[in-house]
Amino acid sequence: MTSVGVSRRRFLQGATALASFPAHAALPPSLRERIDAEVRFAMARDEVPGCWLSLITGGKLQYVQAYGLASIARNIPARKEDAIPIGSISKMFIATAMLRLAERGIVALEDPVSRHLPALPHGDEITVRQLLTHTSGLADHWPSHNNLRPEMLADRDPQAILDEWAAKPLTVEPGTKFEYSSTGFVAAGRIIEVHMGCTLFEALRRLVFAPLHMTSVLDANLPPSQRPLLPEGYTGRPGGGLGTPPMEGAGWKFASGHLAMSVGDLAKFNLSLLHRTLLQPASYEDMFRRQRYKNGKEFWYGLGIQSPEPAGYKALEHVGGASGFVGLDRLYPAEQVAIAVMVNADQVTTELNLVDVIAKLVLPPLR
């Protein structure tokens, strides 16, 4: 192994060795065995190499587990402490950080974006709230299904990405329609950097990770050669089998999908959402509630978080995808349940299927 490979491995080991999980109650053995069986069945069915899971019930962390392989080529088992790219689940952290700035009176969600980013095209037409609710109308720089364009294989400065894509015509009148836009979160990330006077990752560390004692979190928004050694991601090949997908260059995931963390640390964040420990009550109410268009019509997204009703339960969630990874983080606030599932294979629905299956095992009947 090269000295670079050794140093990257040591960096990862040093980062994950610090990870600690909240004290948790023991999951009944029969339930644990049922969950393990469901995970292994889904992995075999979908040809998924590795899976990482955290489960909160009764407002307490009950189970953290890893299954399968983090690397097929190196035959490295998946570990509970592995930092997994969480993709767009990162958007929940951007919204949380922005709300902390709002609580300090630094930003108001109804501010025009131009108040904080004066040079941003259309900045006087868009509010900070609209950035966080995908109603800004900013053209989305990230392609669907992670199908990278050739230029995305090269590193690019996030500000240059924002300048280019914000200059395009708005896709909708701001505040009138939900149009998913990672570009809007790039703008939100830049606002946080401007006011915190540091990198976005350092700002998130101060505002979110440190207060919640999340010690495994890594910044994946680096050139591929400089990224810490994470579990390997895979994608399906035409005709069957798994291959390694292309990796986007630095900058493209800024503020919209740049974080990697252990499922145990993601559970710490979920506990903070369930128990409302980091933000003020009014901020959580605003974050969790379904937002409204200018015409007053409600839609299914809060601030950086989706608000579906799977099987009739009121939930909060975000899906996340990165090159070779997909995940789902879902919370049921009324039931004090949260389930996070990450897998190192894309183009699958394993994470959704497993969250639904586990939910059926742990949720009380609807009244």
MOCORJO-V64083 format. One record per pair of residues at least 24 apart in sequence whose C-alpha atoms are under 7 Angstrom apart, sorted by the first residue. I is the first residue (numbers start at 1). J is the second residue. D is the distance in Angstrom with one decimal. If there is no record, write none. Layout:
I | J | D
I | J | D
//
This chain:
8 | 228 | 5.5
8 | 229 | 5.6
9 | 229 | 5.8
11 | 228 | 6.7
12 | 228 | 6.0
12 | 229 | 6.0
15 | 216 | 5.8
16 | 81 | 5.7
16 | 82 | 6.7
16 | 216 | 5.3
18 | 215 | 6.2
18 | 216 | 6.8
19 | 81 | 6.7
19 | 215 | 5.3
19 | 216 | 5.3
21 | 264 | 5.7
22 | 61 | 6.7
24 | 60 | 6.0
24 | 61 | 4.8
24 | 62 | 5.2
25 | 61 | 6.9
25 | 62 | 5.4
26 | 62 | 6.1
27 | 62 | 5.7
27 | 63 | 6.6
35 | 358 | 6.7
39 | 354 | 6.8
42 | 350 | 6.4
46 | 350 | 6.8
48 | 343 | 7.0
48 | 344 | 6.9
48 | 345 | 5.9
49 | 344 | 6.5
50 | 78 | 6.2
50 | 343 | 5.6
50 | 344 | 5.6
51 | 342 | 5.7
51 | 343 | 4.4
51 | 344 | 6.7
52 | 80 | 6.8
52 | 263 | 6.6
52 | 341 | 5.7
52 | 342 | 5.1
52 | 343 | 6.4
53 | 263 | 6.3
53 | 340 | 5.6
53 | 341 | 4.7
53 | 342 | 6.6
54 | 263 | 5.7
54 | 264 | 6.4
54 | 267 | 6.4
54 | 339 | 5.9
54 | 340 | 5.3
54 | 341 | 6.8
55 | 338 | 5.8
55 | 339 | 4.8
55 | 340 | 6.7
56 | 337 | 5.2
56 | 338 | 4.9
56 | 339 | 6.4
57 | 336 | 5.9
57 | 337 | 4.5
57 | 338 | 6.7
58 | 336 | 5.2
58 | 337 | 6.3
59 | 271 | 6.9
59 | 274 | 6.9
59 | 336 | 4.7
59 | 337 | 6.3
64 | 264 | 6.4
70 | 231 | 4.6
70 | 232 | 6.0
71 | 231 | 6.1
71 | 232 | 5.4
80 | 262 | 6.9
81 | 262 | 5.5
82 | 262 | 5.3
83 | 216 | 6.5
83 | 217 | 6.8
83 | 230 | 6.4
83 | 260 | 5.3
83 | 261 | 4.0
83 | 262 | 4.3
84 | 230 | 6.8
84 | 231 | 6.8
84 | 260 | 4.8
84 | 261 | 5.2
84 | 262 | 5.9
85 | 259 | 5.9
85 | 260 | 3.9
85 | 261 | 6.6
85 | 322 | 6.5
85 | 325 | 6.9
86 | 257 | 6.8
86 | 259 | 6.0
86 | 260 | 5.6
86 | 320 | 5.5
86 | 321 | 6.6
86 | 322 | 7.0
86 | 327 | 6.5
87 | 257 | 4.0
87 | 258 | 6.4
87 | 259 | 6.8
87 | 320 | 4.3
87 | 321 | 4.6
87 | 322 | 5.0
88 | 256 | 5.7
88 | 257 | 4.5
88 | 319 | 6.4
88 | 320 | 4.2
88 | 321 | 6.3
89 | 257 | 6.9
89 | 318 | 5.4
89 | 319 | 5.9
89 | 320 | 4.9
90 | 256 | 6.2
90 | 257 | 5.2
90 | 258 | 6.7
90 | 259 | 5.9
91 | 255 | 7.0
91 | 256 | 5.7
91 | 257 | 6.9
91 | 304 | 5.3
92 | 304 | 4.8
92 | 305 | 5.8
94 | 189 | 6.8
94 | 255 | 6.7
95 | 132 | 6.5
95 | 303 | 6.0
95 | 304 | 5.3
97 | 204 | 6.5
97 | 207 | 5.9
97 | 208 | 6.6
98 | 192 | 6.7
99 | 283 | 6.6
100 | 279 | 6.7
116 | 191 | 6.1
117 | 191 | 6.8
120 | 163 | 6.8
120 | 166 | 7.0
121 | 166 | 5.7
121 | 167 | 5.4
126 | 174 | 6.0
130 | 175 | 6.4
131 | 184 | 4.7
131 | 185 | 6.1
131 | 188 | 6.5
132 | 185 | 6.6
132 | 303 | 5.3
132 | 304 | 5.4
133 | 301 | 6.4
133 | 302 | 6.3
133 | 303 | 5.5
133 | 304 | 6.3
134 | 178 | 5.6
134 | 179 | 5.5
134 | 180 | 5.0
134 | 181 | 5.6
134 | 184 | 6.9
135 | 174 | 5.6
135 | 175 | 5.0
135 | 176 | 6.7
135 | 177 | 5.7
135 | 178 | 4.9
135 | 179 | 5.9
136 | 174 | 4.6
136 | 175 | 6.4
136 | 184 | 6.7
137 | 170 | 4.8
137 | 171 | 4.8
137 | 172 | 4.7
137 | 173 | 6.2
137 | 174 | 5.3
137 | 179 | 6.6
138 | 166 | 5.8
138 | 170 | 5.3
138 | 171 | 6.4
138 | 181 | 6.4
138 | 183 | 6.5
138 | 184 | 6.2
139 | 165 | 6.0
139 | 166 | 6.6
139 | 168 | 6.6
139 | 170 | 6.3
139 | 171 | 6.1
139 | 181 | 6.4
139 | 183 | 6.8
140 | 180 | 7.0
140 | 181 | 4.4
140 | 182 | 5.6
140 | 183 | 5.3
141 | 165 | 6.4
141 | 182 | 6.7
141 | 183 | 5.9
142 | 182 | 6.4
146 | 322 | 7.0
146 | 323 | 6.6
152 | 248 | 5.5
152 | 249 | 6.0
153 | 247 | 6.5
153 | 248 | 4.6
153 | 249 | 4.8
154 | 248 | 7.0
154 | 249 | 4.7
155 | 223 | 6.5
155 | 249 | 4.2
155 | 250 | 4.5
155 | 251 | 6.2
156 | 249 | 7.0
156 | 250 | 6.1
156 | 251 | 5.2
156 | 252 | 6.8
157 | 251 | 5.4
158 | 251 | 5.0
158 | 252 | 6.6
158 | 254 | 6.4
162 | 186 | 6.7
162 | 187 | 6.8
175 | 293 | 5.3
175 | 294 | 5.5
176 | 293 | 5.2
176 | 294 | 5.7
177 | 293 | 6.8
182 | 256 | 5.5
185 | 255 | 5.8
185 | 256 | 5.6
186 | 254 | 6.2
186 | 255 | 5.2
186 | 256 | 6.3
189 | 255 | 5.2
212 | 268 | 6.6
212 | 269 | 7.0
214 | 265 | 5.3
216 | 261 | 5.5
216 | 262 | 6.1
216 | 265 | 6.8
217 | 259 | 6.9
217 | 260 | 5.7
217 | 261 | 4.4
218 | 259 | 6.0
218 | 260 | 5.1
218 | 261 | 6.2
219 | 258 | 6.1
219 | 259 | 5.2
219 | 260 | 6.4
220 | 258 | 5.2
220 | 259 | 5.7
220 | 260 | 6.4
221 | 250 | 5.2
221 | 251 | 5.8
221 | 253 | 6.1
221 | 254 | 6.1
221 | 258 | 5.2
222 | 250 | 4.6
223 | 249 | 5.7
223 | 250 | 4.6
224 | 249 | 6.5
232 | 344 | 6.7
233 | 323 | 6.5
233 | 324 | 3.7
233 | 325 | 5.6
233 | 344 | 4.7
233 | 345 | 5.7
234 | 324 | 4.3
234 | 344 | 6.0
234 | 345 | 4.6
234 | 346 | 6.5
235 | 324 | 5.5
235 | 345 | 5.4
235 | 346 | 5.3
235 | 347 | 6.7
245 | 323 | 6.1
245 | 324 | 6.1
246 | 323 | 7.0
247 | 323 | 6.2
270 | 338 | 6.7
274 | 333 | 5.7
274 | 336 | 6.3
327 | 351 | 5.6
328 | 352 | 6.4
//
